[in-house]
Amino acid sequence: MAIPAYYSLIQRGSTGPDVALVQTWLNGLRDTCTWYHELTTDGRFGTKSVNAVKEFQLKNDMNVDGKVGANTWNVLYTKYTAKHGLHVPYPGIVLRQGSSGGTVRLVQQKLNALGEKLSTDGKYGASTAAAVERYQRRNGLTADGTVGKATWEKMF
């Protein structure tokens, strides 16, 4: 399983599936020494998410800015997989047309490995939705062109 490639800086006000994945990773890394409460996996990067990232950065001797750049993204993924295994968890929100980010690119790469010819640009457009529908039909899933929990778990 490949790491979802870092896509763009996540900071206060960011939204989308990559934010939800970061929230999932942070929740999966909580332990008895964690100060922050479990985050709501809603894909919205607000004060609680910023503070959770700051704590993670502090514990891991990183630059503490509360933002998720490439380095924080990669360290989060490495720590999460060390604890939970090499598995990318469902981001927690449905991927659909208009979504973008590393999670979308990961879906595009997976579909291409299965014979599709998508641009792996991390932008969920009509061609990605059509490829997802084809995948869903082949795998006995509801063919709605969106990647929810069932489609994600079958794919990964």
Steps between C-alpha positions, in 0.01 A plus 500: 500500500643835400494809715251756371740755354513837671289736290493848651549689827227434755443789739220670694203531261602210272227251413463170318589133509872555571403696814270213604785252448732711718228509768470119476877460535512735800214313670679171436814632671334618821631335819493553876734799466289678239357838597256547215157337495407270213439709190177495302594359160315761296764621254507849650832619642411724793652592837476147647678350198767773510563432870515122444758551223702733725506234773604233247777727369621577854512129595695420183761781525364678193443865415182580698276706272172304504513459122530175306767539235684215327721419800215489755287299252774238457584474872127466584463220245816325623392514866143391417611200292759401762211472748222368273673328207549602138140586431354833397179541699182628338537881520168531680317706238367403158720581200294639212519733200662821619718326763876538467819396671732211567212268589343565158837443329531168687159389366604605147826303529313191624249522212786539251667189645171323416508613136351851499685785325439791738714807549634468857458869576311462829191670355176297514334583169253330267754246369596392854130470593434286189799276580377461860155402369656233275703371797188492720299306239782243458516452877130477586486841666242775457617674182464867597846623399591607854755337728337432834611256769392182315670598174816617681529179703446280194760703308762504776 
